[in-house]
Each structure stands twice: as C-alpha cells, then as structure tokens.
C-alpha cells in the first residue's frame, strides 16, 4: 500500500515538474531572444517569410529590410544605408496609408513614428524630447501588441517591439 502511494505521488509530481520546466525553458528562450537583437531579428525574419497576404507581406518585408540594414550597422548610419532605410520606410508608409482604421493601423503608425524619429537622427543619440516621443510611441506599440490574438502575428510584433526596445536602449551610445 505504501509503495502504491509512493508511485502515485511520483506520477503526479513528475509531470507537473516537467510542465513547469518546459514553461521556464520557453521563458528563458524568449528572454535570450529579447536580449540579443540578432536572434530577435531572425525570429522576425522567419515569421515574415511565412506571411501570405500580399499587402501585409509588403509592409513587413519593408520593415524587415530596414531592420536588416540597422542591425548590420556599427556606429552612425552611413548615407547609403540611410537611403535604403528611408526607402523601406516610404514603402511602409504607402502601404499603411491604405489600411482602414483600427489597431493594425495604430501599430503601424507607432512603428512609422519610431522609424521617422530614429532615422531623423541617422541612428545617433536622441535628445530629451525625442526620447519622450519615442517612449510614447513604444508604449502605444506595447499596449496594442498585448491585445493581438493571433499567436503568429503577436510573435512578429513582439519581435519588432523588442528590436525597438533594444535599439532605443543603446541609441544614446551609438
């Protein structure tokens, strides 16, 4: 009888431990990706590759292109790279303009505001008022992303948000 109780207790404890361990591993992987912009970008890039809706793909491809240029930089953005990033931003703006209202448009408008602000300083340090504007746009983005129901879309937007957080954290040191 004691052996039975011991086996029963073990059979109930081990699966619970395994589930808790799996959740902890997933959280650690998410934190690792968040702290490593290149890893976060690879999540975004893989996610964008799977988009099938043409206009959505166009927006995200332009956003991905801008991030690709940004993450390849060390120091201030050179003129040629700035031109590439501005071209990507123009493609995003033209596409977002076609969206009706709603949370999707709000997310993209916050993303555009961040790109415009960042590129207006050529990837360099932001002033106090610019930092406040960037934080406001980032907060809008965070709040909006938290409401996304689709796991795939949420993953894409969370990666984008994490890239902005990392970029804004170090923009003063570039």
N, C-alpha and C positions, 0 to 999 in steps of 0.2 A: 504494500500500500504506500509506503514512504517512497519507494522507487518510482511509483506511478506519479505521485505528487511532484517529485523532483523533475521527472521528464516533462510533465505538463507545464510546470513553471518555466523550464528551459525553452520549451517550444513556444511559449507566449512571449518570452523575453527576447530571444534571438531575432525574430522578425521585426520587432519594434526597434531594436538596436540597428538593424540593417537599414530600415527606413530612415531613421534619424541620421545615420552615417551618409546615406545617399543624398539627403537634403543638405547636409553640411558640405559634402563634396561639390554639389551644384552651386551652393552659395560661394564657396572658395573659388570655383572656376569663374563665376560672374565677377567677383572682386578682382581676380587676376586680370581678366579682360578689361575691366574698368581702369585698372592702374597702368595698363600697357596699351597706349593708343594704337600701336600697330596691330595688336591682337584684336582690339575692338574694331579697327578698320576691316580686318579680314572677316569678322562676323558680318559687318555691314555689307561688304563686297559680295560675300556668298549669298546673303539674303537678297540683294538687289538682282543678282544673276537669275533668281527664280521668279521674278515678277513677270506676269504675263499681260497685264493691261497696258496697252501702248502708251497712254498719256502718263500713267504712274511710272512706267519704266523710264520714260523720257526725263521726268523730274528727278528720279532717284539716280539715274545714270549721270546727269549733270552734277548732282550733289556729290556722288561718289568721285567723279573726276576732280572736283575742287578739293575734296579731302585727300585724294591721292597726291596732288601737287603739294598741298600744305604739309602733309606728313613726310614728304621727301626733302623738305627744306631744313636747313640748319642756319639759323640766323634770320635776318630780314629777307623778305621775298624779293627775288630779282624781278626786273621789269617784264621779262618774257613769261615767267611763271605767273606774275600778277595778271598779265593779259589773258592767260589761259583760265585763271580762276574767275576773272571778270566775265569772260565769255561763258563759262559754266553758270555763273550767277544770272547772266542775261537769259540763258535758256530756261533756268528755273523760273524766273520772273514771268517770262512769256507764257509758260505753261500754267503757272499758278493763277495768272490772271483769268484763265478760262474756268477755273473752279467756281462753283456757286459758293455761298457762304458755308458756315458750319465749322466744326472742329478741325477738319482736314485743312481747310484754308487757313485757319488760325495757326495751326502748327507750322505750315509752310511760311506764313508771314513772319512768324517769330524767327524761323530759320533764316529767312532772307534778311531780316533786320540784323541778325548776328553776323552773317557774311558781309553785309554792307559796312557795318561798323568795323569789323576786323580788317577788311581789305582797304578801308579808308586810311588805316594806319600802316598799310603794307606789312601786316603781320607783326608790327612792333608794339611797344608798350602803349596801353590805353591810358588816357587821362581819367581823372576822378569822375567827371560827368559821363564819360564814355563807359567806364566800369559800371556805373549805376544803371545806365541804359542797357548794357549787356546783361547784367544780373536780372533786370526786369524781363527782358526777352527770354532769358533762360528759365526764369520762374514760370512764365507763361507756357513755355515748351514743356517743362516738367509736369505742371498741373494737367496739361492737355494730354500728354503721353500716358499719365496714370489712368486716364479714362478709356484708353483703347482696349477693345475687347478681343480683337483678333491677335492670337499669340505671335504669328509671323510678322504682322505689321508692328506690333508692340516691340518685338525684338529689334527690328530695323530702326525704329525711332529711339529706342533706349540706347542703341549703339551710337546713333547720331548725337543724342543728348550727352552721352559720356565723352564723346570726342570734343564737344564744345566745352564741357567742364574741364577736361584736361588742357585744352588749348587756352582757355581763359585763365586757368591757374598759372600757366607758365608764360603767358604773353608779356608779362612785365619783365621777364628775364631774357627775352629774345633780342 
